[in-house]
Amino acid sequence: RAQVKNRKGENNPHSRAKAIITKLDINGDRKLNKEEFVNGCKNDEFIAKLLASD
């Protein structure tokens, strides 16, 4: 995997985590429950790639 050296903007880990939670948070409580997390992992190609083993 390529390492990201630019940690600004969309590459900022905090911003990226916040965007992922916002996208997966179906009930809008700003938290991910197990069901939201699992469904998000199954339905989001980017997240699935992040979690897949090489």
PDB file of N, CA, C and O in Angstrom:
ATOM      1  N   ARG A   1       0.829  -1.200   0.000  1.00  0.00           N
ATOM      2  CA  ARG A   1       0.000   0.000   0.000  1.00  0.00           C
ATOM      3  C   ARG A   1       0.860   1.245   0.000  1.00  0.00           C
ATOM      4  O   ARG A   1       1.928   1.287   0.610  1.00  0.00           O
ATOM      5  N   ALA A   2       0.384   2.240  -0.683  1.00  0.00           N
ATOM      6  CA  ALA A   2       1.085   3.520  -0.704  1.00  0.00           C
ATOM      7  C   ALA A   2       0.792   4.270   0.591  1.00  0.00           C
ATOM      8  O   ALA A   2      -0.332   4.250   1.091  1.00  0.00           O
ATOM      9  N   GLN A   3       1.797   4.919   1.118  1.00  0.00           N
ATOM     10  CA  GLN A   3       1.606   5.716   2.323  1.00  0.00           C
ATOM     11  C   GLN A   3       1.178   7.118   1.932  1.00  0.00           C
ATOM     12  O   GLN A   3       1.681   7.688   0.963  1.00  0.00           O
ATOM     13  N   VAL A   4       0.250   7.663   2.693  1.00  0.00           N
ATOM     14  CA  VAL A   4      -0.209   9.024   2.462  1.00  0.00           C
ATOM     15  C   VAL A   4       0.653   9.944   3.306  1.00  0.00           C
ATOM     16  O   VAL A   4       0.669   9.837   4.533  1.00  0.00           O
ATOM     17  N   LYS A   5       1.365  10.843   2.656  1.00  0.00           N
ATOM     18  CA  LYS A   5       2.222  11.774   3.392  1.00  0.00           C
ATOM     19  C   LYS A   5       1.513  13.094   3.650  1.00  0.00           C
ATOM     20  O   LYS A   5       1.835  13.801   4.605  1.00  0.00           O
ATOM     21  N   ASN A   6       0.547  13.428   2.798  1.00  0.00           N
ATOM     22  CA  ASN A   6      -0.213  14.656   2.967  1.00  0.00           C
ATOM     23  C   ASN A   6      -1.406  14.358   3.867  1.00  0.00           C
ATOM     24  O   ASN A   6      -2.349  13.689   3.443  1.00  0.00           O
ATOM     25  N   ARG A   7      -1.373  14.839   5.083  1.00  0.00           N
ATOM     26  CA  ARG A   7      -2.435  14.571   6.056  1.00  0.00           C
ATOM     27  C   ARG A   7      -3.386  15.757   6.197  1.00  0.00           C
ATOM     28  O   ARG A   7      -4.002  15.936   7.247  1.00  0.00           O
ATOM     29  N   LYS A   8      -3.507  16.560   5.154  1.00  0.00           N
ATOM     30  CA  LYS A   8      -4.377  17.732   5.201  1.00  0.00           C
ATOM     31  C   LYS A   8      -5.628  17.483   4.373  1.00  0.00           C
ATOM     32  O   LYS A   8      -5.659  16.595   3.521  1.00  0.00           O
ATOM     33  N   GLY A   9      -6.664  18.283   4.635  1.00  0.00           N
ATOM     34  CA  GLY A   9      -7.898  18.179   3.865  1.00  0.00           C
ATOM     35  C   GLY A   9      -8.539  16.816   4.012  1.00  0.00           C
ATOM     36  O   GLY A   9      -8.718  16.327   5.127  1.00  0.00           O
ATOM     37  N   GLU A  10      -8.885  16.199   2.892  1.00  0.00           N
ATOM     38  CA  GLU A  10      -9.568  14.907   2.934  1.00  0.00           C
ATOM     39  C   GLU A  10      -8.669  13.779   3.418  1.00  0.00           C
ATOM     40  O   GLU A  10      -9.165  12.699   3.741  1.00  0.00           O
ATOM     41  N   ASN A  11      -7.368  14.001   3.476  1.00  0.00           N
ATOM     42  CA  ASN A  11      -6.430  12.993   3.972  1.00  0.00           C
ATOM     43  C   ASN A  11      -6.199  13.078   5.479  1.00  0.00           C
ATOM     44  O   ASN A  11      -5.490  12.242   6.040  1.00  0.00           O
ATOM     45  N   ASN A  12      -6.781  14.064   6.134  1.00  0.00           N
ATOM     46  CA  ASN A  12      -6.656  14.207   7.577  1.00  0.00           C
ATOM     47  C   ASN A  12      -7.412  13.055   8.248  1.00  0.00           C
ATOM     48  O   ASN A  12      -8.606  12.888   7.999  1.00  0.00           O
ATOM     49  N   PRO A  13      -6.748  12.259   9.088  1.00  0.00           N
ATOM     50  CA  PRO A  13      -7.408  11.096   9.700  1.00  0.00           C
ATOM     51  C   PRO A  13      -8.690  11.444  10.459  1.00  0.00           C
ATOM     52  O   PRO A  13      -9.672  10.706  10.378  1.00  0.00           O
ATOM     53  N   HIS A  14      -8.692  12.555  11.193  1.00  0.00           N
ATOM     54  CA  HIS A  14      -9.886  12.959  11.942  1.00  0.00           C
ATOM     55  C   HIS A  14     -11.033  13.285  10.985  1.00  0.00           C
ATOM     56  O   HIS A  14     -12.169  12.863  11.201  1.00  0.00           O
ATOM     57  N   SER A  15     -10.729  14.035   9.932  1.00  0.00           N
ATOM     58  CA  SER A  15     -11.755  14.396   8.951  1.00  0.00           C
ATOM     59  C   SER A  15     -12.284  13.169   8.231  1.00  0.00           C
ATOM     60  O   SER A  15     -13.487  13.050   7.996  1.00  0.00           O
ATOM     61  N   ARG A  16     -11.390  12.262   7.881  1.00  0.00           N
ATOM     62  CA  ARG A  16     -11.805  11.043   7.182  1.00  0.00           C
ATOM     63  C   ARG A  16     -12.694  10.182   8.081  1.00  0.00           C
ATOM     64  O   ARG A  16     -13.715   9.667   7.625  1.00  0.00           O
ATOM     65  N   ALA A  17     -12.318  10.019   9.355  1.00  0.00           N
ATOM     66  CA  ALA A  17     -13.135   9.231  10.287  1.00  0.00           C
ATOM     67  C   ALA A  17     -14.512   9.859  10.471  1.00  0.00           C
ATOM     68  O   ALA A  17     -15.522   9.156  10.500  1.00  0.00           O
ATOM     69  N   LYS A  18     -14.549  11.171  10.593  1.00  0.00           N
ATOM     70  CA  LYS A  18     -15.819  11.880  10.757  1.00  0.00           C
ATOM     71  C   LYS A  18     -16.715  11.679   9.533  1.00  0.00           C
ATOM     72  O   LYS A  18     -17.921  11.473   9.671  1.00  0.00           O
ATOM     73  N   ALA A  19     -16.126  11.740   8.340  1.00  0.00           N
ATOM     74  CA  ALA A  19     -16.890  11.545   7.105  1.00  0.00           C
ATOM     75  C   ALA A  19     -17.440  10.126   7.017  1.00  0.00           C
ATOM     76  O   ALA A  19     -18.575   9.924   6.584  1.00  0.00           O
ATOM     77  N   ILE A  20     -16.645   9.148   7.424  1.00  0.00           N
ATOM     78  CA  ILE A  20     -17.092   7.755   7.393  1.00  0.00           C
ATOM     79  C   ILE A  20     -18.249   7.550   8.369  1.00  0.00           C
ATOM     80  O   ILE A  20     -19.249   6.921   8.022  1.00  0.00           O
ATOM     81  N   ILE A  21     -18.122   8.072   9.574  1.00  0.00           N
ATOM     82  CA  ILE A  21     -19.194   7.928  10.565  1.00  0.00           C
ATOM     83  C   ILE A  21     -20.465   8.604  10.073  1.00  0.00           C
ATOM     84  O   ILE A  21     -21.554   8.045  10.206  1.00  0.00           O
ATOM     85  N   THR A  22     -20.340   9.793   9.510  1.00  0.00           N
ATOM     86  CA  THR A  22     -21.504  10.503   8.980  1.00  0.00           C
ATOM     87  C   THR A  22     -22.187   9.692   7.891  1.00  0.00           C
ATOM     88  O   THR A  22     -23.415   9.614   7.843  1.00  0.00           O
ATOM     89  N   LYS A  23     -21.396   9.093   7.024  1.00  0.00           N
ATOM     90  CA  LYS A  23     -21.946   8.305   5.919  1.00  0.00           C
ATOM     91  C   LYS A  23     -22.662   7.046   6.414  1.00  0.00           C
ATOM     92  O   LYS A  23     -23.706   6.683   5.874  1.00  0.00           O
ATOM     93  N   LEU A  24     -22.122   6.386   7.420  1.00  0.00           N
ATOM     94  CA  LEU A  24     -22.673   5.113   7.883  1.00  0.00           C
ATOM     95  C   LEU A  24     -23.746   5.256   8.958  1.00  0.00           C
ATOM     96  O   LEU A  24     -24.500   4.315   9.205  1.00  0.00           O
ATOM     97  N   ASP A  25     -23.822   6.413   9.593  1.00  0.00           N
ATOM     98  CA  ASP A  25     -24.741   6.637  10.717  1.00  0.00           C
ATOM     99  C   ASP A  25     -26.178   6.808  10.211  1.00  0.00           C
ATOM    100  O   ASP A  25     -26.618   7.922   9.928  1.00  0.00           O
ATOM    101  N   ILE A  26     -26.888   5.707  10.104  1.00  0.00           N
ATOM    102  CA  ILE A  26     -28.236   5.711   9.537  1.00  0.00           C
ATOM    103  C   ILE A  26     -29.240   6.446  10.425  1.00  0.00           C
ATOM    104  O   ILE A  26     -30.086   7.179   9.912  1.00  0.00           O
ATOM    105  N   ASN A  27     -29.165   6.269  11.736  1.00  0.00           N
ATOM    106  CA  ASN A  27     -30.164   6.873  12.619  1.00  0.00           C
ATOM    107  C   ASN A  27     -29.817   8.297  13.053  1.00  0.00           C
ATOM    108  O   ASN A  27     -30.600   8.926  13.764  1.00  0.00           O
ATOM    109  N   GLY A  28     -28.672   8.810  12.644  1.00  0.00           N
ATOM    110  CA  GLY A  28     -28.326  10.204  12.886  1.00  0.00           C
ATOM    111  C   GLY A  28     -27.912  10.551  14.302  1.00  0.00           C
ATOM    112  O   GLY A  28     -27.952  11.722  14.679  1.00  0.00           O
ATOM    113  N   ASP A  29     -27.509   9.556  15.109  1.00  0.00           N
ATOM    114  CA  ASP A  29     -27.117   9.861  16.486  1.00  0.00           C
ATOM    115  C   ASP A  29     -25.620  10.160  16.636  1.00  0.00           C
ATOM    116  O   ASP A  29     -25.123  10.325  17.750  1.00  0.00           O
ATOM    117  N   ARG A  30     -24.916  10.227  15.513  1.00  0.00           N
ATOM    118  CA  ARG A  30     -23.482  10.526  15.450  1.00  0.00           C
ATOM    119  C   ARG A  30     -22.629   9.445  16.115  1.00  0.00           C
ATOM    120  O   ARG A  30     -21.498   9.695  16.531  1.00  0.00           O
ATOM    121  N   LYS A  31     -23.190   8.246  16.206  1.00  0.00           N
ATOM    122  CA  LYS A  31     -22.481   7.075  16.717  1.00  0.00           C
ATOM    123  C   LYS A  31     -22.797   5.915  15.787  1.00  0.00           C
ATOM    124  O   LYS A  31     -23.851   5.892  15.153  1.00  0.00           O
ATOM    125  N   LEU A  32     -21.893   4.962  15.705  1.00  0.00           N
ATOM    126  CA  LEU A  32     -22.157   3.771  14.909  1.00  0.00           C
ATOM    127  C   LEU A  32     -22.467   2.601  15.825  1.00  0.00           C
ATOM    128  O   LEU A  32     -21.665   2.238  16.685  1.00  0.00           O
ATOM    129  N   ASN A  33     -23.641   2.016  15.628  1.00  0.00           N
ATOM    130  CA  ASN A  33     -23.920   0.779  16.343  1.00  0.00           C
ATOM    131  C   ASN A  33     -23.394  -0.378  15.483  1.00  0.00           C
ATOM    132  O   ASN A  33     -22.939  -0.169  14.359  1.00  0.00           O
ATOM    133  N   LYS A  34     -23.462  -1.570  16.015  1.00  0.00           N
ATOM    134  CA  LYS A  34     -22.892  -2.728  15.313  1.00  0.00           C
ATOM    135  C   LYS A  34     -23.544  -2.924  13.944  1.00  0.00           C
ATOM    136  O   LYS A  34     -22.850  -3.189  12.962  1.00  0.00           O
ATOM    137  N   GLU A  35     -24.855  -2.798  13.873  1.00  0.00           N
ATOM    138  CA  GLU A  35     -25.571  -3.000  12.606  1.00  0.00           C
ATOM    139  C   GLU A  35     -25.143  -1.969  11.557  1.00  0.00           C
ATOM    140  O   GLU A  35     -24.906  -2.325  10.403  1.00  0.00           O
ATOM    141  N   GLU A  36     -25.044  -0.707  11.947  1.00  0.00           N
ATOM    142  CA  GLU A  36     -24.616   0.340  11.013  1.00  0.00           C
ATOM    143  C   GLU A  36     -23.197   0.072  10.523  1.00  0.00           C
ATOM    144  O   GLU A  36     -22.903   0.220   9.337  1.00  0.00           O
ATOM    145  N   PHE A  37     -22.324  -0.323  11.441  1.00  0.00           N
ATOM    146  CA  PHE A  37     -20.934  -0.598  11.073  1.00  0.00           C
ATOM    147  C   PHE A  37     -20.840  -1.759  10.092  1.00  0.00           C
ATOM    148  O   PHE A  37     -20.176  -1.654   9.061  1.00  0.00           O
ATOM    149  N   VAL A  38     -21.503  -2.861  10.410  1.00  0.00           N
ATOM    150  CA  VAL A  38     -21.435  -4.048   9.551  1.00  0.00           C
ATOM    151  C   VAL A  38     -22.033  -3.753   8.179  1.00  0.00           C
ATOM    152  O   VAL A  38     -21.436  -4.096   7.158  1.00  0.00           O
ATOM    153  N   ASN A  39     -23.209  -3.119   8.143  1.00  0.00           N
ATOM    154  CA  ASN A  39     -23.823  -2.786   6.855  1.00  0.00           C
ATOM    155  C   ASN A  39     -22.946  -1.840   6.053  1.00  0.00           C
ATOM    156  O   ASN A  39     -22.808  -1.993   4.839  1.00  0.00           O
ATOM    157  N   GLY A  40     -22.360  -0.875   6.719  1.00  0.00           N
ATOM    158  CA  GLY A  40     -21.477   0.060   6.033  1.00  0.00           C
ATOM    159  C   GLY A  40     -20.260  -0.625   5.453  1.00  0.00           C
ATOM    160  O   GLY A  40     -19.847  -0.327   4.333  1.00  0.00           O
ATOM    161  N   CYS A  41     -19.688  -1.538   6.206  1.00  0.00           N
ATOM    162  CA  CYS A  41     -18.510  -2.270   5.722  1.00  0.00           C
ATOM    163  C   CYS A  41     -18.852  -3.138   4.522  1.00  0.00           C
ATOM    164  O   CYS A  41     -18.045  -3.275   3.602  1.00  0.00           O
ATOM    165  N   LYS A  42     -20.035  -3.718   4.527  1.00  0.00           N
ATOM    166  CA  LYS A  42     -20.439  -4.580   3.415  1.00  0.00           C
ATOM    167  C   LYS A  42     -20.806  -3.779   2.174  1.00  0.00           C
ATOM    168  O   LYS A  42     -20.611  -4.250   1.054  1.00  0.00           O
ATOM    169  N   ASN A  43     -21.335  -2.572   2.359  1.00  0.00           N
ATOM    170  CA  ASN A  43     -21.884  -1.811   1.241  1.00  0.00           C
ATOM    171  C   ASN A  43     -20.997  -0.688   0.727  1.00  0.00           C
ATOM    172  O   ASN A  43     -21.329  -0.065  -0.282  1.00  0.00           O
ATOM    173  N   ASP A  44     -19.894  -0.415   1.378  1.00  0.00           N
ATOM    174  CA  ASP A  44     -19.006   0.664   0.938  1.00  0.00           C
ATOM    175  C   ASP A  44     -17.689   0.065   0.459  1.00  0.00           C
ATOM    176  O   ASP A  44     -16.932  -0.505   1.245  1.00  0.00           O
ATOM    177  N   GLU A  45     -17.424   0.198  -0.833  1.00  0.00           N
ATOM    178  CA  GLU A  45     -16.234  -0.415  -1.430  1.00  0.00           C
ATOM    179  C   GLU A  45     -14.941   0.097  -0.796  1.00  0.00           C
ATOM    180  O   GLU A  45     -14.023  -0.687  -0.553  1.00  0.00           O
ATOM    181  N   PHE A  46     -14.857   1.397  -0.526  1.00  0.00           N
ATOM    182  CA  PHE A  46     -13.654   1.984   0.056  1.00  0.00           C
ATOM    183  C   PHE A  46     -13.372   1.389   1.439  1.00  0.00           C
ATOM    184  O   PHE A  46     -12.244   0.999   1.739  1.00  0.00           O
ATOM    185  N   ILE A  47     -14.406   1.326   2.272  1.00  0.00           N
ATOM    186  CA  ILE A  47     -14.230   0.790   3.625  1.00  0.00           C
ATOM    187  C   ILE A  47     -13.900  -0.698   3.567  1.00  0.00           C
ATOM    188  O   ILE A  47     -13.051  -1.179   4.317  1.00  0.00           O
ATOM    189  N   ALA A  48     -14.567  -1.420   2.682  1.00  0.00           N
ATOM    190  CA  ALA A  48     -14.283  -2.851   2.539  1.00  0.00           C
ATOM    191  C   ALA A  48     -12.823  -3.075   2.163  1.00  0.00           C
ATOM    192  O   ALA A  48     -12.190  -4.003   2.668  1.00  0.00           O
ATOM    193  N   LYS A  49     -12.283  -2.238   1.285  1.00  0.00           N
ATOM    194  CA  LYS A  49     -10.873  -2.360   0.896  1.00  0.00           C
ATOM    195  C   LYS A  49      -9.949  -2.043   2.068  1.00  0.00           C
ATOM    196  O   LYS A  49      -8.916  -2.691   2.240  1.00  0.00           O
ATOM    197  N   LEU A  50     -10.317  -1.050   2.870  1.00  0.00           N
ATOM    198  CA  LEU A  50      -9.499  -0.702   4.035  1.00  0.00           C
ATOM    199  C   LEU A  50      -9.412  -1.858   5.022  1.00  0.00           C
ATOM    200  O   LEU A  50      -8.367  -2.085   5.632  1.00  0.00           O
ATOM    201  N   LEU A  51     -10.501  -2.580   5.175  1.00  0.00           N
ATOM    202  CA  LEU A  51     -10.563  -3.643   6.171  1.00  0.00           C
ATOM    203  C   LEU A  51     -10.127  -5.005   5.646  1.00  0.00           C
ATOM    204  O   LEU A  51      -9.898  -5.929   6.427  1.00  0.00           O
ATOM    205  N   ALA A  52     -10.010  -5.134   4.333  1.00  0.00           N
ATOM    206  CA  ALA A  52      -9.630  -6.423   3.742  1.00  0.00           C
ATOM    207  C   ALA A  52      -8.159  -6.712   4.001  1.00  0.00           C
ATOM    208  O   ALA A  52      -7.318  -5.814   3.982  1.00  0.00           O
ATOM    209  N   SER A  53      -7.873  -7.969   4.239  1.00  0.00           N
ATOM    210  CA  SER A  53      -6.469  -8.350   4.401  1.00  0.00           C
ATOM    211  C   SER A  53      -5.830  -8.473   3.027  1.00  0.00           C
ATOM    212  O   SER A  53      -6.499  -8.788   2.043  1.00  0.00           O
ATOM    213  N   ASP A  54      -4.548  -8.224   2.975  1.00  0.00           N
ATOM    214  CA  ASP A  54      -3.835  -8.281   1.690  1.00  0.00           C
ATOM    215  C   ASP A  54      -3.569  -9.683   1.263  1.00  0.00           C
ATOM    216  O   ASP A  54      -2.979  -9.905   0.206  1.00  0.00           O
TER     217      ASP A  54
END
